[in-house]
Amino acid sequence: MYGWIWRHLPGNAWVKALISLVLALAIVFLLFQYVFPWAEPLLPFNDVTVDQGMGAAQQMGAVR
């Protein structure tokens, strides 16, 4: 896939490298601006359950 993209970019190696960098930065920008905010509510990262009981050290009898 990367070879296909490289072959279809115009210019010499330096121009292709610059265009590739700009394309990569544009993709990262689009991901952070549109895709990740859209997907955040669908992901379970904020579903945290905290036990209201004693801590693990107290349960094991280490802390009194």
C-alpha positions in Angstrom: 0.0 0.0 0.0 2.7 2.5 0.9 4.7 1.6 -2.2 1.6 2.4 -4.3 1.1 5.7 -2.6 4.8 6.6 -3.0 4.8 5.7 -6.8 1.7 7.9 -7.4 3.0 11.0 -5.6 4.5 13.6 -7.9 8.1 14.9 -7.8 11.5 13.6 -6.6 12.2 11.9 -3.3 12.3 15.1 -1.3 9.0 16.3 -2.6 7.4 12.9 -2.1 8.7 12.9 1.5 7.3 16.4 2.1 3.9 15.5 0.6 3.9 12.2 2.7 4.5 14.2 5.8 1.7 16.7 5.1 -0.7 13.8 4.3 0.2 12.1 7.6 -0.3 15.3 9.6 -3.6 15.9 7.9 -4.8 12.3 8.7 -3.8 12.8 12.4 -5.6 16.1 12.5 -8.8 14.6 11.0 -8.6 11.7 13.5 -8.2 14.0 16.5 -10.8 16.5 15.3 -13.6 14.3 14.0 -13.1 10.5 14.5 -11.9 10.3 18.1 -14.6 12.7 19.5 -17.3 10.8 17.6 -16.0 7.4 18.9 -15.4 8.5 22.5 -19.0 8.0 23.8 -19.0 4.5 22.2 -15.9 3.4 24.2 -16.1 2.0 27.8 -13.1 4.0 29.2 -15.2 6.1 31.6 -17.2 3.1 33.0 -15.3 2.8 36.2 -16.5 0.8 39.2 -15.1 1.7 42.6 -15.6 -0.5 45.6 -16.9 1.4 48.6 -15.7 -1.2 51.1 -12.4 -1.5 52.8 -9.1 -1.3 50.9 -7.2 -4.4 49.9 -4.6 -3.9 52.6 -7.3 -3.6 55.3 -9.0 -6.7 54.1 -5.9 -8.7 54.3 -5.2 -7.5 57.8 -2.0 -5.6 57.0 -3.3 -2.3 58.2 -5.1 -2.0 61.5 
